[in-house]
Amino acid sequence: MTAVDTKSPPLRPTEGQLALARAIERGEQRSESGITRIPASLYTDPDHFAREKAALFDRMPQVLCPSAVLPEPGMALPHDATGRPLLITRDADGKAHVFLNVCKHRGTRLVEGQDVQCAKRLVCPYHAWTYKLDGKLLALPRPETFPGMDKADYGLAELPSCEAGGLIWFAPAEGADFTHARQMGEDFDAFAMRDLHLFRRKTHSVKGNWKLIMDAFLESYHVTRLHAKTIGPFFKDGVTSGDQIGPHQRAAVGRLEEMEGVDLNDMAALRRVVTFAYQLLPATIIIPSPDYVNVMVLMPQAVDHTLVEDFMLIPEPPVTEKARDHWERSWALLDGGVFASEDFRAAELGQQGLSTGAVEHLTLGTLEGGIHRFDRIVEEALRGVN
């Protein structure tokens, strides 16, 4: 009897990912043609921040978390950091939902805490109105005291949402278009993100404008300098290429000296020599390392204060101490070292400096073109918003 090969076929990059890798292989460095400038007030003016919040964070589709946060049916996660009391659930059929975390009886917060909960039902702590995880009102005590009430009219308030490529997106307003979210999902499927395991998540409080944090992931100029003692040496002599999918940016940095002879159609081999980075409007960053993925969701609280939730996704749960130690060291390197101590700290120092008024414009060189492009994307979204 012939043995059956149950191994999954190797992952392949998308056409867009492969095109960026080929451009790097040819040495085609993406860069601006000259110096560009951005007004410093875009990072410090409360009125401008209010316009950004109204145009971007109160309207646009945006990432809430990776799918791996709710890996199984029958799970719910309260989420407050967007400024709304949200409740993310995965119902009995495995479908993800985003609701307002509000009981439709008297407006009580339905689920307390901040951690993932496993439950088949959601029970209001006040009067025990009970909901299914798809938002439908299942039961209530003393139903005869609500004569003529149709339970179908009292389901939880659901917000538009979309799950694609291992990410759960939502939109605060009706009429949201998730076309680009689904397009991005094709790239993230190439990293098998929907099958990854959540190893760690942590929320950082950064005393800086949200765009200063995004900026660190939109240029390669700082990498060998700010990150000299951490990841900088791995990016020496890198070549950068990039493009756009709708309002979202996709970048790749390759190490030319290591690319010769590599099968770029093999995603595992490609990830060892090319580092991709994604900047999803309004404020999510995806960094796939060779064997894991970091997802960072930025949630602005004020013009000079941003919450950043960092999620580390790994191929499978660690089953040995050696494996756990490996992932712990990777987590400490990026979340605690590269991100918290270097990128986020640089954003805080930048906010301190820009707030003095000493710098009227940010001056960007040819290696910082991603920041200039992101500024144009944001400005386009602001048009038409009072």
ZICOR-V695341 format. One record per residue. N is the residue number from 1. RES is the residue in one small letter. PHI is phi in whole degrees, 0 to 359 (* if undefined). PSI is psi in radians with two decimals (none if undefined). NEAR is the number of other ideal C-beta (glycine too) atoms within 12 Angstrom. Layout:
[[N | RES | PHI | PSI | NEAR] [N | RES | PHI | PSI | NEAR]]
This chain:
[[1 | m | * | 2.29 | 3] [2 | t | 280 | 2.31 | 4] [3 | a | 290 | 2.48 | 6] [4 | v | 266 | 2.23 | 6] [5 | d | 279 | 1.93 | 7] [6 | t | 264 | 0.08 | 6] [7 | k | 291 | 2.44 | 7] [8 | s | 289 | 2.57 | 12] [9 | p | 295 | 2.66 | 12] [10 | p | 297 | 2.54 | 16] [11 | l | 290 | 2.52 | 25] [12 | r | 242 | 2.49 | 25] [13 | p | 291 | 2.75 | 34] [14 | t | 288 | 2.94 | 28] [15 | e | 299 | -0.66 | 18] [16 | g | 292 | -0.75 | 27] [17 | q | 298 | -0.75 | 40] [18 | l | 295 | -0.65 | 27] [19 | a | 298 | -0.71 | 23] [20 | l | 295 | -0.73 | 36] [21 | a | 297 | -0.71 | 43] [22 | r | 295 | -0.67 | 24] [23 | a | 297 | -0.71 | 28] [24 | i | 296 | -0.74 | 36] [25 | e | 301 | -0.59 | 27] [26 | r | 276 | -0.05 | 17] [27 | g | 78 | 0.41 | 17] [28 | e | 276 | 1.66 | 20] [29 | q | 281 | 2.17 | 23] [30 | r | 281 | 2.23 | 33] [31 | s | 200 | 2.77 | 25] [32 | e | 283 | 2.81 | 26] [33 | s | 277 | -0.21 | 11] [34 | g | 191 | -2.95 | 13] [35 | i | 287 | 2.40 | 17] [36 | t | 235 | 2.86 | 25] [37 | r | 223 | 2.58 | 19] [38 | i | 230 | 2.30 | 32] [39 | p | 301 | 2.33 | 20] [40 | a | 296 | -0.45 | 26] [41 | s | 298 | -0.38 | 22] [42 | l | 295 | -0.27 | 34] [43 | y | 255 | -0.18 | 38] [44 | t | 234 | -0.27 | 30] [45 | d | 275 | 2.03 | 21] [46 | p | 300 | -0.60 | 19] [47 | d | 293 | -0.70 | 16] [48 | h | 294 | -0.69 | 28] [49 | f | 300 | -0.71 | 28] [50 | a | 298 | -0.67 | 19] [51 | r | 294 | -0.73 | 25] [52 | e | 298 | -0.77 | 36] [53 | k | 298 | -0.75 | 32] [54 | a | 293 | -0.72 | 23] [55 | a | 280 | -0.62 | 27] [56 | l | 258 | -1.07 | 38] [57 | f | 278 | -0.29 | 38] [58 | d | 260 | 0.03 | 24] [59 | r | 225 | -0.76 | 27] [60 | m | 280 | 2.65 | 38] [61 | p | 301 | 2.42 | 41] [62 | q | 209 | 2.69 | 44] [63 | v | 285 | 2.37 | 48] [64 | l | 262 | -0.80 | 45] [65 | c | 190 | 2.89 | 41] [66 | p | 290 | 2.67 | 44] [67 | s | 302 | -0.52 | 39] [68 | a | 296 | -0.26 | 38] [69 | v | 294 | -0.56 | 38] [70 | l | 238 | 1.35 | 36] [71 | p | 285 | -0.35 | 26] [72 | e | 231 | 2.72 | 23] [73 | p | 301 | 2.66 | 21] [74 | g | 82 | 0.67 | 23] [75 | m | 228 | 2.60 | 33] [76 | a | 217 | 2.53 | 40] [77 | l | 225 | 1.99 | 38] [78 | p | 293 | 2.50 | 31] [79 | h | 214 | 2.00 | 37] [80 | d | 246 | -0.17 | 24] [81 | a | 288 | -0.20 | 30] [82 | t | 280 | -0.10 | 35] [83 | g | 96 | -0.02 | 18] [84 | r | 238 | 2.57 | 27] [85 | p | 280 | 1.63 | 26] [86 | l | 262 | 2.77 | 36] [87 | l | 222 | 2.03 | 43] [88 | i | 262 | 2.25 | 45] [89 | t | 230 | 2.80 | 48] [90 | r | 235 | 1.99 | 34] [91 | d | 282 | -3.08 | 30] [92 | a | 298 | -0.44 | 19] [93 | d | 269 | 0.04 | 14] [94 | g | 88 | 0.08 | 19] [95 | k | 276 | 2.37 | 24] [96 | a | 274 | 2.49 | 39] [97 | h | 226 | 2.73 | 39] [98 | v | 232 | 2.05 | 42] [99 | f | 243 | 2.84 | 38] [100 | l | 284 | 2.34 | 31] [101 | n | 279 | 1.10 | 37] [102 | v | 221 | 2.15 | 29] [103 | c | 292 | 2.38 | 32] [104 | k | 280 | 0.03 | 31] [105 | h | 278 | -1.14 | 28] [106 | r | 232 | 0.21 | 16] [107 | g | 82 | 0.22 | 17] [108 | t | 291 | 2.54 | 21] [109 | r | 301 | 2.22 | 23] [110 | l | 281 | -0.87 | 38] [111 | v | 241 | 2.21 | 35] [112 | e | 268 | 2.96 | 20] [113 | g | 87 | -3.00 | 17] [114 | q | 226 | 0.07 | 22] [115 | d | 255 | 2.79 | 15] [116 | v | 295 | 2.38 | 25] [117 | q | 239 | 2.47 | 26] [118 | c | 259 | 2.11 | 19] [119 | a | 196 | 2.51 | 26] [120 | k | 275 | -0.33 | 21] [121 | r | 222 | 2.75 | 26] [122 | l | 245 | 2.11 | 42] [123 | v | 245 | 2.13 | 27] [124 | c | 295 | 2.31 | 30] [125 | p | 289 | -0.23 | 18] [126 | y | 273 | -1.03 | 19] [127 | h | 236 | 0.16 | 21] [128 | a | 65 | 0.50 | 22] [129 | w | 297 | 2.38 | 33] [130 | t | 239 | 2.29 | 30] [131 | y | 240 | 2.60 | 38] [132 | k | 282 | 2.89 | 29] [133 | l | 284 | -0.08 | 39] [134 | d | 267 | 0.13 | 27] [135 | g | 94 | -0.17 | 35] [136 | k | 287 | 2.44 | 26] [137 | l | 288 | 2.09 | 30] [138 | l | 268 | -0.80 | 24] [139 | a | 199 | 2.82 | 20] [140 | l | 210 | 2.58 | 24] [141 | p | 295 | 2.58 | 15] [142 | r | 50 | 0.98 | 13] [143 | p | 299 | -0.40 | 20] [144 | e | 293 | -0.27 | 9] [145 | t | 276 | 0.01 | 11] [146 | f | 238 | 1.16 | 19] [147 | p | 299 | 2.34 | 8] [148 | g | 79 | 0.05 | 9] [149 | m | 284 | 2.33 | 17] [150 | d | 259 | 2.00 | 12] [151 | k | 302 | -0.47 | 22] [152 | a | 297 | -0.36 | 11] [153 | d | 273 | -0.03 | 13] [154 | y | 237 | 0.54 | 25] [155 | g | 288 | 2.83 | 26] [156 | l | 298 | 2.61 | 38] [157 | a | 287 | 1.98 | 26] [158 | e | 259 | 2.41 | 28] [159 | l | 260 | 2.67 | 36] [160 | p | 302 | 2.39 | 26] [161 | s | 211 | 2.91 | 34] [162 | c | 204 | 2.36 | 30] [163 | e | 247 | 2.10 | 36] [164 | a | 210 | 2.32 | 28] [165 | g | 61 | 0.47 | 40] [166 | g | 84 | 0.30 | 37] [167 | l | 232 | 2.51 | 44] [168 | i | 255 | 2.06 | 44] [169 | w | 256 | 2.70 | 40] [170 | f | 216 | 2.89 | 38] [171 | a | 227 | 2.34 | 31] [172 | p | 290 | -0.36 | 29] [173 | a | 240 | 2.69 | 19] [174 | e | 291 | 2.83 | 14] [175 | g | 79 | 0.32 | 12] [176 | a | 291 | 2.51 | 22] [177 | d | 251 | 1.99 | 19] [178 | f | 261 | 0.33 | 26] [179 | t | 303 | -0.83 | 18] [180 | h | 288 | -0.52 | 31] [181 | a | 299 | -0.75 | 37] [182 | r | 290 | -0.62 | 22] [183 | q | 296 | -0.76 | 27] [184 | m | 297 | -0.58 | 39] [185 | g | 302 | -0.52 | 32] [186 | e | 296 | -0.70 | 26] [187 | d | 296 | -0.77 | 42] [188 | f | 288 | -0.45 | 43] [189 | d | 295 | -0.54 | 26] [190 | a | 293 | -0.34 | 35] [191 | f | 264 | 0.07 | 40] [192 | a | 58 | 0.61 | 31] [193 | m | 297 | -0.54 | 40] [194 | r | 292 | -0.28 | 27] [195 | d | 257 | 0.02 | 23] [196 | l | 280 | 2.81 | 34] [197 | h | 255 | 2.37 | 29] [198 | l | 283 | 2.01 | 35] [199 | f | 270 | -0.80 | 34] [200 | r | 212 | 2.67 | 29] [201 | r | 217 | 2.48 | 29] [202 | k | 209 | 2.46 | 25] [203 | t | 255 | 2.21 | 26] [204 | h | 255 | 2.45 | 30] [205 | s | 257 | 1.97 | 23] [206 | v | 247 | 2.19 | 38] [207 | k | 274 | 1.14 | 26] [208 | g | 203 | 2.75 | 37] [209 | n | 296 | 2.52 | 42] [210 | w | 300 | -0.56 | 44] [211 | k | 286 | -0.48 | 44] [212 | l | 296 | -0.57 | 42] [213 | i | 286 | -0.78 | 43] [214 | m | 301 | -0.69 | 44] [215 | d | 304 | -0.62 | 41] [216 | a | 297 | -0.38 | 41] [217 | f | 253 | 0.25 | 44] [218 | l | 245 | 0.07 | 42] [219 | e | 209 | 2.71 | 37] [220 | s | 254 | 0.00 | 41] [221 | y | 299 | -0.59 | 27] [222 | h | 273 | -0.25 | 29] [223 | v | 300 | -0.88 | 32] [224 | t | 283 | -0.09 | 20] [225 | r | 255 | -1.06 | 20] [226 | l | 297 | -0.65 | 29] [227 | h | 258 | 0.50 | 27] [228 | a | 302 | -0.56 | 17] [229 | k | 261 | 0.02 | 14] [230 | t | 239 | -1.60 | 25] [231 | i | 259 | -0.11 | 30] [232 | g | 309 | -0.80 | 22] [233 | p | 300 | -0.42 | 15] [234 | f | 284 | -0.20 | 26] [235 | f | 245 | 0.26 | 32] [236 | k | 298 | 2.34 | 20] [237 | d | 62 | 0.49 | 21] [238 | g | 287 | 2.65 | 33] [239 | v | 248 | 2.34 | 33] [240 | t | 251 | 2.39 | 39] [241 | s | 225 | 2.82 | 35] [242 | g | 187 | 2.91 | 40] [243 | d | 204 | -2.93 | 28] [244 | q | 229 | 2.48 | 25] [245 | i | 240 | 1.79 | 31] [246 | g | 60 | -2.25 | 23] [247 | p | 272 | 0.09 | 32] [248 | h | 258 | 2.50 | 43] [249 | q | 256 | 2.52 | 42] [250 | r | 232 | 2.19 | 44] [251 | a | 233 | 2.75 | 45] [252 | a | 216 | 2.37 | 43] [253 | v | 241 | 2.16 | 41] [254 | g | 243 | 2.65 | 40] [255 | r | 258 | 1.74 | 28] [256 | l | 304 | -0.67 | 25] [257 | e | 294 | -0.27 | 18] [258 | e | 253 | -0.09 | 26] [259 | m | 274 | -0.32 | 27] [260 | e | 299 | 2.23 | 12] [261 | g | 83 | -0.01 | 11] [262 | v | 277 | 2.34 | 25] [263 | d | 283 | 1.76 | 20] [264 | l | 288 | -0.19 | 31] [265 | n | 279 | -0.18 | 20] [266 | d | 265 | 1.93 | 22] [267 | m | 300 | -0.68 | 33] [268 | a | 298 | -0.76 | 25] [269 | a | 292 | -0.70 | 21] [270 | l | 298 | -0.72 | 35] [271 | r | 292 | -0.33 | 34] [272 | r | 282 | -0.34 | 22] [273 | v | 239 | -0.21 | 31] [274 | v | 230 | 2.26 | 42] [275 | t | 255 | 2.09 | 37] [276 | f | 270 | 2.70 | 42] [277 | a | 214 | 2.43 | 38] [278 | y | 237 | 2.36 | 45] [279 | q | 240 | 1.79 | 40] [280 | l | 264 | 2.17 | 43] [281 | l | 292 | 2.39 | 41] [282 | p | 276 | -0.61 | 37] [283 | a | 202 | 1.04 | 44] [284 | t | 231 | 2.45 | 44] [285 | i | 238 | 2.29 | 40] [286 | i | 242 | 2.14 | 40] [287 | i | 237 | 1.76 | 36] [288 | p | 276 | 2.03 | 41] [289 | s | 275 | 3.08 | 29] [290 | p | 303 | -0.60 | 24] [291 | d | 229 | 0.19 | 23] [292 | y | 204 | 3.04 | 36] [293 | v | 226 | 2.35 | 42] [294 | n | 255 | 2.29 | 42] [295 | v | 244 | 2.15 | 45] [296 | m | 241 | 2.12 | 43] [297 | v | 252 | 2.09 | 39] [298 | l | 265 | 2.30 | 45] [299 | m | 232 | 1.65 | 35] [300 | p | 297 | 2.34 | 38] [301 | q | 254 | -0.52 | 25] [302 | a | 201 | 3.05 | 23] [303 | v | 301 | -0.48 | 28] [304 | d | 237 | 0.47 | 28] [305 | h | 211 | 2.21 | 26] [306 | t | 224 | 2.34 | 38] [307 | l | 268 | 2.34 | 28] [308 | v | 236 | 2.03 | 39] [309 | e | 262 | 2.11 | 36] [310 | d | 255 | 2.23 | 37] [311 | f | 243 | 2.31 | 40] [312 | m | 250 | 2.12 | 38] [313 | l | 249 | 2.26 | 42] [314 | i | 236 | 2.87 | 33] [315 | p | 299 | -0.66 | 29] [316 | e | 200 | 2.79 | 20] [317 | p | 299 | 2.39 | 16] [318 | p | 291 | 2.31 | 22] [319 | v | 249 | -0.10 | 13] [320 | t | 233 | 2.80 | 11] [321 | e | 296 | -0.61 | 10] [322 | k | 296 | -0.76 | 11] [323 | a | 294 | -0.76 | 20] [324 | r | 298 | -0.72 | 18] [325 | d | 296 | -0.66 | 13] [326 | h | 301 | -0.84 | 20] [327 | w | 288 | -0.57 | 31] [328 | e | 297 | -0.71 | 20] [329 | r | 292 | -0.67 | 20] [330 | s | 295 | -0.73 | 31] [331 | w | 298 | -0.80 | 30] [332 | a | 296 | -0.64 | 21] [333 | l | 296 | -0.88 | 25] [334 | l | 275 | -1.01 | 36] [335 | d | 296 | -0.86 | 34] [336 | g | 275 | -0.52 | 23] [337 | g | 263 | -1.28 | 23] [338 | v | 299 | -0.85 | 34] [339 | f | 282 | -1.09 | 38] [340 | a | 293 | -0.88 | 27] [341 | s | 278 | -0.35 | 23] [342 | e | 244 | -1.16 | 29] [343 | d | 295 | -0.87 | 41] [344 | f | 292 | -0.65 | 41] [345 | r | 295 | -0.68 | 25] [346 | a | 297 | -0.65 | 29] [347 | a | 296 | -0.71 | 38] [348 | e | 295 | -0.73 | 28] [349 | l | 293 | -0.64 | 21] [350 | g | 295 | -0.71 | 33] [351 | q | 297 | -0.72 | 30] [352 | q | 300 | -0.77 | 21] [353 | g | 289 | -0.79 | 21] [354 | l | 294 | -0.54 | 30] [355 | s | 292 | -0.28 | 23] [356 | t | 283 | -0.33 | 13] [357 | g | 83 | 0.06 | 15] [358 | a | 291 | -0.46 | 12] [359 | v | 246 | 2.04 | 21] [360 | e | 279 | -0.63 | 16] [361 | h | 225 | 2.53 | 19] [362 | l | 280 | 2.25 | 29] [363 | t | 259 | 2.11 | 19] [364 | l | 248 | 2.30 | 27] [365 | g | 271 | -3.04 | 21] [366 | t | 289 | -0.31 | 21] [367 | l | 271 | 0.01 | 29] [368 | e | 244 | 0.46 | 31] [369 | g | 296 | -0.48 | 31] [370 | g | 299 | -0.59 | 42] [371 | i | 293 | -0.76 | 38] [372 | h | 297 | -0.73 | 32] [373 | r | 295 | -0.71 | 32] [374 | f | 296 | -0.68 | 41] [375 | d | 300 | -0.70 | 33] [376 | r | 293 | -0.68 | 23] [377 | i | 296 | -0.78 | 32] [378 | v | 296 | -0.76 | 37] [379 | e | 299 | -0.66 | 24] [380 | e | 297 | -0.69 | 19] [381 | a | 291 | -0.46 | 29] [382 | l | 281 | -0.33 | 27] [383 | r | 297 | 2.33 | 12] [384 | g | 90 | -0.07 | 11] [385 | v | 259 | 2.20 | 21] [386 | n | 284 | none | 9]]
